[in-house]
């Protein structure tokens, strides 16, 4: 899970560095999450949980979840 957080955090930092607005970063996370969920089977219990949440959520709830994933991916383990 920490590897995934590092990858996502790096992507978020890169987007922020080039001044992409937070709303657009959330939109990209939402679209990427949908694409990955539709194409790739969950590989572990955390990915399965995210997929289960996505399947139960409406569009606005899934966008909120995507935003939370962006926020969490940008934190260090001790934050």
Order of alpha helices (4+ residues) and beta strands (2+ residues): alpha-alpha-alpha-alpha
